[in-house]
Amino acid sequence: MAITAALVKELRDSTGAGMMDAKKALTETNGDMEAAVDWLRTKGLAKAAKKSGRTAAEGLVALAVEGGKGVAVEVNSETDFVAKNAEFQQMVKAIAGAALNVADIDALAAADLGGKSVADTLTAKIATIGENMTLRRMASVEGNTVVSYVHNAAADGMGKIGVLVALSGDNEAFGKQVAMHVAAANPASLSEADLDPAVVEKEKSVQIEIARESGKPEAVIEKMIVGRMKKFLSEVTLLGQSFVVNPDLTVGDAAKEAGVEITGFVRLEVGEGIEKEEEDFAAEVAKAVQG
């Protein structure tokens, strides 16, 4: 596979590695971006394991809570101008309300919204506002207590990051603290038991290669890996993370002190995982002027 300048730039942006290191990593992995990130990490050349998907799509995440159920819905638009539009926000809020009564995104698209399906309402709004929009995803949690939190809210119950936390007990104040923690720390799962085994195995293999680069004996490497994987799991699982309100406690220990159990959470961020082509604004203006 040809290693283009664009590929090298993308890898540099996502890892902080130098240009030649990024090029070598892509050459060694035949242009496989994910494998190249791992290669850089094993060589100690990646400054951070950043997400390869860039947040590019605009729009809003809206939350709705009723009784012991909470839902989060993401509706995308092309520009942030539309996300700030009151007409768009009203529609997104209504879609989130409809999501309380359905099980998945397909059922939500077909759900009734004032005499029209959500999908038809979205189509009509595209025609009215003149910009493409998509109903991207929804997620829900249930529990004795469900707490919601929107980071940097654009309007009541909606913004760029929406979080829901389900608790087995009744401690809304603590639930709000956990929701804020989730917004900031972005855990991959509730606990080790909920973490994708493929993610664990991949991290373990990367750490083994990093340890082998040190030239240490296999027996020493095995002990190193145990410690490194324990640290990894504490960083990516909600219950294992240091609580932002009190870093001396893990979130799991803080929940015990608060007399509740965290049974689930949802965190949606607008556009995460969607890559949009970067535009050269100056070039676009020049092109428009030239006709």
Secondary structure, DSSP 8 states (H G I E B T S, - for coil): ----HHHHHHHHHHH---HHHHHHHHHHTTT-HHHHHHHHHHTT--S----SS----EEEEEEEEETTEEEEEEEEESSHHHHT-HHHHHHHHHHHHHHTT-SSHHHHHHSEETTEEHHHHHHHHHHHH-S-EEEEEEEEEE-SEEEEEEEEEEETTEEEEEEEEEESS--HHHHHHHHHHHHHH--SBSSGGGS-HHHHHHHHHHHHHHHHHTT--HHHHHHHHHHHHHHHHHHHBTTTSB-SS-TTSBHHHHHHHHT--EEEEEEEETTTT-------HHHHHHHHHH-
